[in-house]
Amino acid sequence: MREGLVRTILISDFNLDVFAGYLENDSKTPKIFSTITPFGQVAQVIMDKSMECWENSYDLAVVWTRAEGVINSFQKAIDFNSVTIEQVLEEVDVYSESILSLMDRVKIIFVPAWTMSFSMSAYGMLERKPGIGLADLLSRMNLRLAENLNEMENIFILNSERWLQLAGEEAFKPKLWYMGKIAFGNAVFKKAVCEIKSALTGLMGGTKKIVLVDLDNTLWGGIVGDEGWQNLKLGGHSPIGEAFSDFQKGLKSLTRRGILLGIISKNEESVALEAIDKNSEMILKREDFAGWRINWSDKAGNILELMDELKLGMQSAVFIDDHPVERARIRDALPEILVPEWTNDPMLYKHNLVNLDCFNTPSISPEDKERTKLYKVELHRKELKKKLGSLDDWLKTLDIKLVVEGINEANRQRASQLFNKTNQMNLTTRRMTEEELVDWVKEKDRRIWTFRVSDKFGNSGLTGFIAIECRGTEIQVTDFLLSCRVMGRKIEETMLHIVSEYGRELNLKKITACYLMTKKNRPCYLFWEQSGFKHDDKTDTFTWDLINPYPLPDCIKILSNGG
């Protein structure tokens, strides 16, 4: 599944023509082409592989049903007939198995959770009574559905209840159902499109990685240079102060999901940092920020410097500033950065932040939760580097250790995440789901190695990945990628040394690697050009003759080798 076009099959017990229209005509990437299956034939479409709709291949299936449309006993419960919870859940199990059967036909499956129609008759105050209320029963059904499907890495249950909440009174239109079997109002379909596009962007590695924030009247109320850190509107019993605190809490919660924070502010650095350090109402502290540029220079230039320091592409950033002129400047100068419109009312800041749909990610690993700490450690490394002479001298002081492993149960989630997120040091930017990756390496003559990097400052975690395929007398490097956090520390050369030693042990003749250029992976090309491999610039193929060992950098210690 690449950024160009996502081929999608829509399976439902109700009419999805309007939804398909919104899906295909939405201007945000990725572009979606959809095939609508006959509504009301969910079981037939899923189980009958000979149906015309399965003549094509698909990247995505959206299986969107009403509970009463596919679970007969739930329809009986709606009609106030007596059914047991066990009876309903047994039907949910059967339905779950049918969805699992789609896995051999599509790469990704989205299943919007079942929702209660506002027009359903209900049990009033008994709605949450186990064995009686429909709301209680539906909650149990959704939980069972999630338990049955969530073990599969390429199936995602979408929180459709939120679409209905955001749509409000527009969520249901009874006339649409009677006239066209359209189960929801247009507002719900629009919200669904936003969520699906956001999820696909996340699966393709397009999740935003850093939020760059202004300070005065953005992170706190007031101008610190004029009013002093003691007089800032922050926390306390004031509605505005509480709103700024909640906004900071929202930003801090993003860091626990692996999103970085940075400061871009026109201020005196010492004054601004004093406010961060000394104001007891500050939720965010220095250690919560991966970096900052606090000065009186142009903010666009400051962003360029900071993003270069953090080795992040412009497309990975969100810029939040209360001032419309500063927002316009960044939109014009750095169009790849997402610059959301921002309200003047601080009491809506947290609401606006929560409703940004650019942080969707298919998984959260332990490395994600520690990402800010990892970047802070990287800043310490750079400070040490400034004090030393040559790069080689500096690298030797780091005591770099590398743990080499094959792909396994413990690391497959992080390996898949790295595989699908890494752009700059990436030979081809090929993408595969976790299951596809595991299946790929099961084939004969294929190998995957993962690389965990640590040094005297800390552990960077699983940050490197190589996949190879032995063809005749040569090794073909199919995937070569490394997190930008550890680029330039001879990890790249060490990875090639591992491949070289493997090939020499098997008495193979050469290593080949074919570079596929994208908008973002030029750093990978530059590395391979300087790697010592012979370069055919007509085909962008790099070759190493295995009669010669590829040297291991003397600043790297390999602690273990996964065979």
N, C-alpha and C positions, 0 to 999 in steps of 0.2 A: 504493500500500500504506500504510494508516494503522494507528493503534494498535488500532482496535477489533477487527477480525476478519481473519485471514489465511486465505484460501481456498487449500487445498493439495491437490495431486494426488500420490499415492504410486505410484511405478513400481518394480517389483522382480521378480526371478526366484524369490523365496521369499515365504513368508506374512508379511505385515506387520500382521495384525489386532491383535496385542498391542501393537506399536509405536504404531499409530494410536490405540489406547485411551489409552496413556500421553500421547501428544501432545495429544489433545483434553481430557483431564481434568487436565492439569498446571495448577496455580493461577497460575503466573507469567504476566505479560503478555508478548507479545500472545496473545490467544485464537486458537486454530487450529481450523478446520473442515476435515476431510480427506476426500478421496475415494480409496478404495483400488481400484486397477485389478487385473484378474485376474493373479495371480502366474504366472511362467513364460511370459508373453507380452510380454516387454519390447519386442522389435522390432515386433510387431504394434501395441502401444499407441502407440509413438512414431511409427510411420510412417503408420498409418491414421487420418487426421483425421475419418473418418466414424463412428468408434466412439462409442458412447453417452456415454462418460466425457468427451468433448470438447464436449458440448453446453453445458457450463458454462465460465465463464472462471475463471482461477486466478491468484493472486499468486505462488505458489511451487510448484515441482516438486522433489520429493526422488527422485532416481534412485539407488536403493541396490541394488547387485547383488553377487553373488559372481563373482570372475573366472572360475571354472570354469563358471559358469552362462551367461556371455555370450561368452566367448572359447574357441571349440572347441579350438584348439591348446593352450591351457593345460590343459584337461581331459586331453588326450592326454599332456601332460608329467607330470601328476599320476599317470597310470597307467604312468609310466616308459617311455612311447614316445618315440622320438627326434623332436624338433622343433627347428627353428632359431629363434634369437632374432628374426631378420628376419621369419620367418613369423608369429610371435606378434604382433610390433609392427604388422604390416600389418593384422591383425584389430583391434588396438586403434585404429588410424587409422579404420577403417570404423565402429567403435562410437562413436568421438568425433564423427564426422560426424552420426551419428544423434541424439546429444544436442544438437548445434548446431541441428538442425532444429526443436527445441522452442522456440527463442527467439521465434518469432512467435506462440506461444500462451501463454507465461507470462512474468512479469516477472523472477523470480529462480529460479535453478536451483542446488540443492545436490547434490553428488555425493560421497558418502562413499567414501574411497579403498578399494581392494581390500585384503583382509587374508588372512593364512594361517590356516587352521583348525588347531587343536591336534591334530585327529584325522587330518590328512594324513600319509601316509607321506613320509619325507624322506630326503635323501642324507647326513644326519649332518654330518661335518666338511667335506663338499663343498657344503654348502648355499649358500655364497657364491662358489662357483666359476662364473665366466661360462660359459654354454653347458651347465651341468650342474645346478646347484642351483636349486630352486624359489624359495627366498627371493631369490636374485639376480634370477631372471627376473621375479618379481612386482614387485620394486623398479623394474626397468626399465619394466615395464608402467605402473606408477603415474606414473613420471616422464614417460613419453610421453603419457599421458592428460592430465597437468597442462600439458605444453607445448602440446598441441593445444587446450586449453580456456581457459587462463589469460589469453589475449589478450582474451577476452570479459569485459567489466566486470560482467556480471550472473550469471556462473557462478563458483561457489566449490567447490573441492575440500576436503572436510572430513577432518580427521585422525582417522579412525575407529580406527586402531591404538591410540590413547590410550584410547579407550573400553574396548577389550579389556584393556589393561593395568590400568586401574582396576577392572575387573570381576573380574580374576584368574580363579580356578577357576570362577566363575559365568558366564564368558563363553560357554562352549559347553555345551549339554545334548544329547547324542546322542539321547536319547529324544524330545525335542521335535522333532528333525528327522524321525525315522521316523514319529512319530505325527501331526505336523501341518505338516511342511515349514517349521518355524520355525528359522532358521539360527543364532540367537544366544539366549543366556539373557536373562532379564528385566533383569539388571543392565546389560547393554550397551544395551538400549533406553532405560533411564532416563538413562544418561549421554548418549546421542544426543539425547534430548529437551532436556536442559540445554544442550547445545551449540547446537542449532538455535534454541532460544528466545533464547539469548545473541546469536547471529549476527543474528537478526531485529531484536532490540533495537538492536544496533549499526547496522544498515541504516536503522532509523527515527530515528537520531540520538540514541538513548538511552544511548550509551556514557558511563560515568562520566568526569569530566574532572579531578577533583582528589582526592587522598588527604590527609586531615587526620590527623596523627599526634601522639600524646602523646610525651613525652621519657623521663622516669624509668621504668625497667623496661619500656619499649616500644622506644625507639630505641637505648637503651643500658641496661646493667645497673647498678642502684644509684640512689640519690637524690643528685643532684649538689649540692644545697644542704647536705646533711649530710656527704657523703664527699669533696667536691671533685672537679674534673674529672680530676685526676691518678689517682684511684682508681676510676674507673668500669670496669665489666666490659665490655670492648670490644676485639676483636681479640686479638692475642697467641697464646699456646699453650693457652689455656683453652678447653674445649669450649663453655662458655657465651659467652665473649667472641667466639669465632669465629662462633657462631650469630647474635649481634647484628650482627656485621659483614656476614654473608651477608644478613641481613634488610635492612640498609641498601643493599647491592648490588642487591637485588631492587627496592627502591624507586627507586634511581637508574636502573635499566634501564627503569622505567616512564616516566621523564621523557624518555627517548630515543624513546618512542612517542607523545609529545605529552601525557602525563598530568602534571598539576601536583602539586606537594607543598606542604603548608602545615603549620604547627605550631600546635597548641592545647594549651597546657601550663600547669599551676599551678606557677609557679616565679618566682624573681627573674629578670627578663629579662637583666640584665647578667651574672648568674652562668651562665645557660643558654647565652647567646651566646658567652661566654668558653670554655665547654666545646667548643662547635662549632668555634670558631676555633683553639683551642690543642691539643686532644687529637689527637695525630698518627695515632691509629687511626680517626678519623672518616672514613668514606667520603663522607658527605654534608656539603657545605659550605654557607655562607650562600647562595651564588649558586644552589644547587639548589632553594631554596624560593621560591615566588612570594610568600609573605607569612607572617606569624605573629602570634599573640596569646599572649604569655607574661606572665601576671600571676596574681593570686589571685582574679579574678572568675569568675562562673559561666561554664562552658564553652559553654553554649548561647548566651548573649549574645555571647561572643567569636566563635563561629562565624558568627552573624548579621552581626556587624561585618565580619569578614574576607571573607565571601562577597559582601557588599555592595561592599566595596572592590574586589574582583576582578571584580565584575559577573557573578557566576555564580549560577544558580538552585540551591536546596537539593537538587533531585533529581539534581544532577550530582556530589554529594560522597559519599565513603566516609570513615567515621570509625573509626580504629583506636586503641584504648586498652586497657591491661592491666587497668584497674579496672572491675569489673562495675557498680558504682554509677554511674560516669561514663557507661558505655555505656547504662544504663537511662535516665539523665537525657536523653541526646540522643535516644533512641528516643521517649520520651514528649513532649519539647518540640519536636522537629524530625523528625516521622515520615517526611518525604520523603528524609531522608538514610539511606543504607545503613550500618547498624552491624552488622557481622558478629560472631558470637560469637568470642571470642578465647581461645586456650589460655593456661594459666599457664606452659607450658614454652617458653622462648625457642628451644629447638632445633627447635620446630615452627613458628616464626614465618614463616620463608621458605616452607615448605610451604603454610601457610595462605594466604599472599599469592598464590603462584603459582596456587592453585586457586580464587581468586575469578574468577567468570565474567562480570564486569561491565565489562571493558575491551576487549571484542571490537569491532573496527572494520573496515569494508570496505576501507580504504586508509590509507596513512600518507604524508603529503606533506612536503616540506621545511619548510613552516611548522610542522607538528606537532613536528618534531624541535627546533625553535627556540622552542617555546612558552614555556618557563620564562624564557628570555632576554627575550622580548617583554613578559612581565608585569613583569619587573624594570625594564625600560625605562619601562614605564607608571608604576611607582612613582616614578621620577625625575621624570617629567612632573608628577606630583601634588605633589611637593615644590616644584617651581618654581611651580606654580599658587598654593600657599599664600603665596608671597612677593609675588604680584602682586595688583592690584586687580580690575578687571572681567574677565569671561570673554573678551570680545573682545580686550582687551589681551594676555591670556595666550596666546590662540590665535595672535595675530600674531607672537609671539616663537618659535613652534614651527617656522616655515618649512615648513608642510604642503604636500606635493606629491602630486598625484593622477595616476596613469597610467590612462587609460581604454582598454580593449580590447574587441573582440568575443571570443566564445568560440573557442578554437583548440586545436590539438593540444597546445600547451605548458601551457595552463592549465585544460583541461577536467576533469582529475581533481580539482584543488583547487576549481574552481567547483562541481562536483557535490558534493564533500564539504561545502562551505559551505552549499549549497542544502539538504542533507539534515540538517545538524546545527544550524543556526541556529534559535532559538526566540523570543527576546525581540524583536529588531527584525526582524520577519518579517510581512509583510502578510497572508498566508494560511496559512503553514506547509505549502504544497503540497509533496509529495515526488515526485521522479523519479530513476531511475537515471541514470548518466552517459550511457548509450546513448539513453535516452528523451529526455534533455535535448538532446543533439546532434540527434536526429531532430526534436524539437519546433521548433527554430529554423530547420530547413530549409524549413519551410512559408512560403509567400509572406506578406509583410506582418508577419512576426515578427522581432524583434531581441532580442539579449541583449548587455548591456554588463557587463564586470567592472571592478572598481576596485582598484588597488593603492595603498596609502597609505604614505607615508614622511614623516618629519620629521627635525629635527636630532638627535634621539636615536637614530634607527634606522629600519629598514624593518619595517612591520607585515605586509607581504605582501598577498596577495589577500584582501580583507576585505569587499568590497561586491559586490552583484549586483542588476541590474535586468533584467527581461524585459518586453517590451511587445508589443502586438498592435494594428495599425492597422485600425480598423473604420469604414469610411465616412470621415467627416470628423473622427474622434476617435482619440486614442491611449488604449488601455486598458492600465494598468499591471497585469500579471498577477502579477508577483512583485517584491517590493522587500525586500531584506534586507541587514543589515549586522552584522558581528561586534561583539559587546559590547565588544571591546577598544578600538574606535575610535568608539563612540557619543558624541554630544555635542560633536563637534569641527567641526561644520558640514559633515561629509562627506555627511550625509543631504540637506541643502539643495543641495549641489553635484550630487548624483546627479539631483535633480529638475530642476536647471538644464540638465543634459545632455539630458534627455528633452524639456524645453521647447524648446530650440534645435533639436532634431531635428524636432519637430512644426511649428515655425514655418518651417523650411526647406521642408517639404512643403506649406505653406499649409493645415495642418489647423486645426480650430476649437477643440478643447479636449482636456484630459487628464482621464481619470477613473481612480479607484482604488477598489476595493471591499474594505473591511477585513473579514476573517473572524476573529472572536474565538476564541481558544483559552485554555487555562489559563495560558499563559506569555507571550503576546505583547502584553500591555497596554502596555509601553514603546513599541511601534510605534504603537499608537493615540494615545498622548499626543503623540508627535511629529507625526503627521498633523493632530491637532487644532490644533497651534500652527504648522503649516506655511504658513498663509496660504491654503490651498485652501478653497473653499466646502464646508461639511459638511452633508449630508442625514442627520440623526441617525436617521431612520426606517429607512433602508437601509444606514447606515454607508458611504455613498458620498462620496468627496471629488473635487471638480472644480476645474479651473483653466482660465480663459478664455485661449486662446493669442493673443488680441489684445495681451495684456501679456506681456513677457518675464519669466521667473522669474529673480530676481536671483542672480548668482554671489557668494557670500561673499568679501569682500576679503582674507580670511586664507588662501585656498586658491589654489594655482597648479596649473593643469592642464598637465602636461608634454606629453602626447600624447593624441590623440583617435582612437579606432578607427573613425572614419568615421561 
